[in-house]
Amino acid sequence: MDAGTLGAISTVLVMLAFLGVCWWAFSPKRKKRFEEDANLPFADEPKNTENAQQAQRADEESDGRN
């Protein structure tokens, strides 16, 4: 096998791997999981504004005491 043949084989393998990843990422049955994972950074935030205001006041009070 020469370098041209190895280059062609590796190109085809990389293309197949890329298509496999695209198929996996955009598969409709994985959409719900990816949407849930996208919201993970916001999981620790308070649900309503009253809790958010209380948390902000507590942070301000603790900053003032230091």
C-alpha positions as CSV (number, residue, x, y, z in Angstrom):
1,M,0.0,0.0,0.0
2,D,1.3,3.4,-0.9
3,A,0.7,6.7,0.8
4,G,-2.2,7.7,-1.5
5,T,-4.2,4.5,-0.6
6,L,-3.7,5.1,3.1
7,G,-4.7,8.7,2.7
8,A,-7.9,7.7,0.9
9,I,-8.8,5.0,3.5
10,S,-8.2,7.4,6.4
11,T,-10.4,10.0,4.6
12,V,-13.2,7.6,4.2
13,L,-13.0,6.4,7.8
14,V,-13.0,10.0,9.2
15,M,-15.9,10.9,7.0
16,L,-17.9,7.8,8.3
17,A,-17.0,8.8,11.9
18,F,-18.2,12.4,11.3
19,L,-21.5,11.2,9.8
20,G,-22.0,8.8,12.7
21,V,-21.5,11.6,15.2
22,C,-23.9,13.8,13.3
23,W,-26.5,11.1,13.2
24,W,-26.1,10.5,16.9
25,A,-26.3,14.2,17.8
26,F,-29.3,15.0,15.7
27,S,-31.3,11.8,16.3
28,P,-34.9,12.7,17.3
29,K,-35.0,10.2,20.1
30,R,-32.1,12.0,21.9
31,K,-33.7,15.5,21.7
32,K,-35.3,15.4,25.1
33,R,-32.1,14.4,26.8
34,F,-30.1,17.1,25.1
35,E,-32.7,19.7,26.1
36,E,-32.5,18.6,29.7
37,D,-28.7,18.7,29.6
38,A,-28.8,22.2,28.1
39,N,-30.7,23.4,31.2
40,L,-28.3,22.0,33.8
41,P,-26.5,25.3,34.3
42,F,-29.7,26.8,35.5
43,A,-30.7,24.0,37.9
44,D,-29.4,25.8,41.0
45,E,-31.2,29.1,40.3
46,P,-34.3,30.0,42.5
47,K,-37.6,29.2,40.9
48,N,-39.3,32.5,41.7
49,T,-38.3,36.1,42.1
50,E,-39.1,36.2,45.8
51,N,-36.5,33.6,46.6
52,A,-34.1,35.4,44.3
53,Q,-34.6,38.7,46.1
54,Q,-34.1,37.1,49.5
55,A,-30.9,35.5,48.3
56,Q,-29.7,38.8,46.9
57,R,-30.5,40.6,50.2
58,A,-28.6,37.9,52.2
59,D,-25.6,38.3,49.9
60,E,-25.6,42.1,50.4
61,E,-25.8,41.7,54.1
62,S,-23.0,39.3,54.3
63,D,-20.8,41.5,52.1
64,G,-21.5,44.5,54.4
65,R,-20.3,42.6,57.5
66,N,-16.9,41.8,56.1
